Amino acid sequence: METHQSSHRDISGGGARAAVFGVSDGLLSNIALILGVAGAHPAPSAVVIAGLAGLVAGAFSMGVGEYISMGAQRELFQHELRIEEREIRDRPEAEARELQELYVSRGVPPALASEVSKYLMQDPETALKVHAQEELGVAPDSIGSPIQAALASFFSFALGAVIPLIAWFITVGSAAVIASAISAGVATLLVGGGLAAMTGQSITKGALRQLVLSMIATSVTFGVGHILGGTIR
């Protein structure tokens, strides 16, 4: 008998989500910072320092923030799972009725819902998994890793942030601004297209949307930098 293999990706761990958004955030925030500083026409070294500072600060901020967020979420889930585990142990009949009522509310005939609920409640581990999935919307073994999410966020942000900075190690002035903008634009198209592909949306639409929004953000910051560069000395 042929075994069916699920084609769905596991998106509950947190690492993939953190990595994807880390690259996008690093790319957008650092190109905006770099062009904002470059708009004030400082020495090229000032742009490089600002870009490196933005990369390091942003990567640590993203990593620490993701760790705290995922850690708090994990602790909350674990707390709720302990409560559910205790209720299954101390009040099995009530938990079975609760599960039965839930299935009945979803259209399962009462007799069948009662039979299924009693069967699932026979094994405490299975009962915990079912109650957690049905009541909390999470599987006990898939609540995410704070460390994984933090590392993915840190390194992916750094990867995205370094792309618009590379040009400033090669050239200076207007050439660096143009090269930085082009490299960031190409990377933005790839990130937007990749995000769209992951979610089953139009790759072209996703790429162009990401590019347009990034262009708006970077144009505003470049303009602000240019204005401030002429008024603050």
N, C-alpha and C positions, 0 to 999 in steps of 0.2 A: 504493500500500500504506500502510495507516494505521500510524503510528509509536506505539508504546506509551510513555506518559509515566509515570515512577514517581511514586507518590503519597506516598512516604516523605520525611520531613523530614531534613535534614542535621543530626545532633546531635553531630557529632564535633569541631566547631570550638572549643567551650568557652565562647563568649560567651553563648549562650542559657542554658546551664546556670548560669553564674555570675550572670546577670541574675535568673533566677527565684529561686534560693536567696538572692541578695542582698536582694531585697525581703522575702522571708520572714524572714530573719535580722534585718534592720534593724527591721522592724516588731515582732517578738517581743522582741528584746533591749532596744529603747528603751522600749517600753511597760512592760516589767518594771522597767527602771531608773527610769523616771519615777514609776511607782506605788510602787516601793520607797522612793524618797526622799520622795514625798508622804505615805506612811504615817507618817513620823516627824514630820509637821506642821511643817515648816520654813517660812521665808518663801517666798512664791511665786517670788521671784527665784532662790532656791537650786534649785528644781525645774527652772526654765528653764535655768540654767547646767549642771545635771547632764545634762539632755536634750540640750543643744547639744554638751556635751563627749562624751557617748555617741555622738552622730551623727558628729562629726568623727573621734573616735578609732576608732570601729567601721568607718567607711567607709575610712579609711586602712589599718587592719588587714586588712580584707577585700581591698582592692585589692592591697596589697603581698603578702599571703599568696597570693592567686590568681596574681599575676605570678611569684612564686618557684616555686610548685607547677607551673604550666603550663610555665615556662621549663625547669625540671629535667626534666619529662616530655618536652618537645620535644627537649632535648639528648640524653636517653637514646635516644629513637627515632632521632634523626639518627646517633648513634654506632652503633646496631645496623644501620641502613641502610647505613652505610659499610662495615661488616664484611660484610654480605650482598652488597653491590656488588663488593667485592674477591673474594669467593669465587666469584661468578658469572663474573668475569673470569678468575680463575686456575684454577678447578676446575669448568668448565661441565658435564663429564660426571657428576661426583659430584653436582652440584646438580640435574641432570636426573633422576638416579636417586632422589634425595631427594624430588623432586616426584612422581615416579612412585609411589614407595612410599606417599606420603601419599594420593594418589588411590585406590590399591588398597585402603588401609585404610578408605576411605570407601565401598567397594563397587564401584568402577569396575573393569571387566575389565582384567587386566594388559596385554593387547595395546593396548587403547584408551588406557589410562593412559600407556603408553610413547609412543604416537603424539602424544597431546596434550602431554605434557611436552617432547618434542623440538621440537614446533612452537612452544610458548611460549618456549623457550630460544633461538630463532633471533634474537630482538630483545632486547638487553640491558635496555633500558628496560622493556619488557613483562615480562621475566623478573623484574626487581627488584620491580615492582609486585605480581606474583603471589606471589613468595616472601614479601614483606613482609606481604601480606594473609593468607597461609596460615600463616606461622610466627609473625609478631608480632601479627597481628590488627589491623593498621592500614594505611591507604593512605598512601603517601608524601606525597601532596598534601593530606592532611586530618589533619594532626597538631596543629592548633590554633595560635592566636596568643596568646602571653602578654599582649601589650598589649591586645588586644581583650577578653580575659577579665578583666584587671585593671580596665579602664575600666568594663566592664559591671558588675562586682562593686561597684566604688566608688560609681557613681551610683545603682545599684539599691538598695544598702544605704541610701544617704542618702535616697532617695525613701521607702523603707519607714519609716525612723527619724523622718522629719519629720511623718508623719501624726499620731501621738499627741501631738506637741509643739504642734501648731497651737492647740489649745484653750487652752493656757497663755498665749498672746499675746492672747487675747480676754477670758478671765475668770480667776478665781482660786478657791482654796478647794475646797469640795466640788463646786461646779458644774464646775470645771476637771477634777477627778478623774473625774466622771461622763462629761463630754463626751469626755475623752481616752479613757476605756475604751470608750465606744460607738463612736467613730470607729475605734479600733483593732480592735474586734470586727467591724465591717462590713468593714474592709479585710482582716481575717483570713479572713472567709468568702469574699471574692472571690479572695484568693490561693489558699486551699485548693481552691476550686472550679476555678480556673484550672489548678492543678497536676493535678487529677484529670482535667480535660478533655484536657490535653496527653498524659496517659498512658493515655487510654481507659478510665478508671475512672468509678465513679459520682460525679457532681458533688456531689450532696447529701451522700454519705458522706464525700467528701474535704473538703468545706467544714466539716462538723460536727466531723470529727476534728481539723482544724487549730484550730478554735475551742475545743474542749474542752481540748486540750493547752496552748493559749495561756492559757486561763483558769486552769488549774492553776498554770502558771508565774507568772503575774502575781499570783494570790492568795497564793502562798507568799511572793513578794518583798514584797508590800504588808504581809503579816503580820509578816515579819521587820523591815521598816522601822518598823512601828508599835511592836513590842516594843523595838527598839533606841532608838527615839525617846524612849521613856519611861524608859530606863535609862542612856543615854549622853548627857551634857550637857556 
